[in-house]
Structure formats: structure tokens, C-alpha cells
């Protein structure tokens, strides 16, 4: 290959840009949550874990399952059931009642994670 290195043309995003994209996830969740079936899902449960973990560790290359494990070690115990239910869903080992648990507790989980994310300003 010949020519200019791509890194000389397009610079990787800085932390400030990455942080802005991560914070935008909260707005995306609120927008999607307004549509039928958008919120209260295993996807958004683990996505919020991923956003929080990425902001805390400054590592944006994370899987949702890895972020769920991270969240279990960092978030209060009352958040663990919804995280575990979402992780079981992603691992294709859901239990009866997991969907209902997520639907029932997602609002409180979202509020708690959003408060943590909004309190983090670097």
C-alpha cells in the first residue's frame, strides 16, 4: 500500500467527542423509549451499563455483557436483578418472569443510571 497514512487524514476522536456520543445515548434511549417496545428492554438495560462503564473507565470498546458484569460490581444490589435478567436474555438463557422484571423495574434503573451519568462531568 502506498500513500498517506489514514491517521494523517482522519484523526481518531478525542475523549471529549467520545464522551459526547456516549451521553447522547441517554437522549436516544428517551426518544426510543417513547415508541412502542423501545424502553424496558434487555438491550437498553445493558446499553446503559455499557455507557456508564465506558464513561467510568474511558474505554468505549466494550460489549454489553462485559458491561453488565462490570455494573454488577459497581452498582447497588437493588439494580442487580434487572442486570442479571438482561444478561440471561443476551446469553439465551432467559427465565420465566425476566421480561416482566425488566418491564417493571426499568424506569427506576434508567433513572438511577442516568443520575450517575449526569453527575459525571470530566
N, C-alpha and C positions, 0 to 999 in steps of 0.2 A: 504494500500500500504506500502510495506517495501522496504528498500534500500536507497541508496544515493539520495539526492535531485538532480533533473536535474540541478538546478542552481549551484551546486557544480561541475558539469561535464562540462557544456557548459555555459560560461558567456554571458550575454547579450552584444550586440555590444556597443562599446563606441561611443560618438558623432563623433569622427574623422572617424570611419568606416561608420557611417550613412551618414555623410556629403559626403564622397567619393561616396557612392551609389547614392545619390541624384544628385551629379554633373555628374555622369555617364549618367543620363537621357538625358542630353544635347547631348551627343555623340550618344546615342541610337536614339534620335529624328533625328539627322542629318543623321544617317545611314538609318533609316526607311523612312525618307523624300526623299531619293534617289530612293525609289521604288514607283511604281505607286500607287497613292492614299494614301501614307503614311502620308505626311505632310498636312498642311492646313485642319485639321480635328477638330471636336469638342473635340475628345479625347485628342489630343496633346495640344490644346488650354488650356483645364482645367488641364492637366497634368503639363504643365509649371507653371500654377498658383499654383498647389499643391507643386511642387518642391520649388518655391520661398517662399511660405508661410512656408513650413517645415524648410527651412534654416533660415528664419527670426525668427520664433517662437521656433525653436528646438523641434517641435512636429511633428513627422513623421506619426502619426496616424490621417490622415485627409482624408476626402472624396474630390472628385473633385468638387462637388457642393459647399461644405463648403469653399473650397479654392477659388472658383470663387467669392463667396460673400466677402471673405477676400480681394481678389485682387481689387474688386470694391472700397473698402475703402482705398486702398493703392496706386494703380497705377493711372497714369494720365488719365484724361477724354477721351483722344483720343483712349485709349485701351478698354474703356467700351463697345462699340458696339460689338466687336468680343467676348468678355467675355459673354455678355448677350445672344448673339446668340448661343454660345456653351452651356450655361446653359439651354436655352429653348430646345435645342436638347436633352440634358440629361433628362430634365423634360417631354419630349414627347409633347412639345407644340411649335414646330418649326413654324416659319412664312415663308411665301414666301420670298425668297431672302436671308435667313440666310446662306445657303450653299455657295452662291456666295459671300456674305460678308466675310465669313471666308476664302474662297479661295483668294479673292482679298487683304485682309489685314493681312493674317497670316505671311507673310515674315517680315513685319515691326514689328508685335507683337513679333515674335520669337527673332528678333534682339534686341528689347528693353528689353525683359525679360532676354535674355542671357547676355546682358551687365550688368544688375543689379546683376545677379547671379555671374558672373565672378568678379565683383567688391567687392563681399562679401568674404573676406578671414578671417576666425577666427583663 
